[in-house]
Amino acid sequence: MTLDNLIRKNVKNMSAYSSARDEFNADEENFLFLDANENPFNTDYNRYPDPYQHELKSAISEIKQIPKENILLGNGSDEVLDLIFRAFCEPKEDEIITMPPTYGMYEVLANLNDIKTILVPLKKGFQIDVDSVISSITEKTKLIFICSPNNPSGNLLQINDIKNILEKSSGLVVIDEAYIDFAANSSFISELNDYPNLIITQTFSKALAHAGIRVGMCFASERIISVLNKIKPPYNINQLSQKKAFEVVKNYETYLFQVEIIKSEREILKEEFKNISWIEHIYPSESNFLLCKVDNANFRYNQLLKQKIVVRNRTNQHLCENCLRFTIGTPEQNQILLNTLKQINS
């Protein structure tokens, strides 16, 4: 793979926007800043934020054991994914491959950027049909999206299958690891040096419990990160989010403890669900949710809604007919769910 051949020509030739805070570090002390047309009255937030989030990236670098030069932060993972499309996919020409059922934003962003989506459905058991994926790769295939642990099924995809695709693809392979902290397997971050076409995305929204601050993480080669930095909005992570995300990373152990509670509750719910007559099958999960096949998903969804419990009805997705997805709550929330399920257990 030659990265220069994958970058869009206009992106390769463009000059990045140079903001005032690119040209001079706003953290420098004893300077009078009259360069960025900011309001001069101090509110703690009257200055533009660090466009490259150096302090936050340094903290993330420590816990992820990866140089900060290999990190990009986005306004949620969705911005990261959109930047990847904008940097590498030529509208009306290039293609991506996704493997339904999977996260729906891959195809939404492809449509937004006028990129053709090739669908290669997962096999029964929600594993990759590797031969079909590889046979679908053409010279137009710029991106292949792999969600592992997968949403909505919850399972990890086979490591050897992912590596096989990485080795056979002449484009970029994006592994969405939004739920990796709930899984037994470790992140593919450790494989970055072996696969120059690998991009990994993670998030503050799941295990780190801060969906509301909208911070997504991207890990890739320094060259790929430099391309994405070139086209990202200059101040895409606001100061409030940077500050809060830094606090989260500094209290990382707290969130790891919460993850262990969620994993324990997942196993409790899995066992208790076996006693609910209308839950016909519970799929293996390495995520913070359980996908369950039920007798009638629409009917059971509405039953729960009447009890003020909202789950996700996935019945219209590939391999998910009559399936409901249950997010793992706190022990107290899960007990309310179980009591309700038992009440409507008929």
Order of alpha helices (4+ residues) and beta strands (2+ residues): alpha-alpha-alpha-alpha-beta-alpha-beta-alpha-beta-alpha-beta-alpha-beta-beta-beta-alpha-alpha-alpha-beta-beta-alpha-beta-beta-alpha
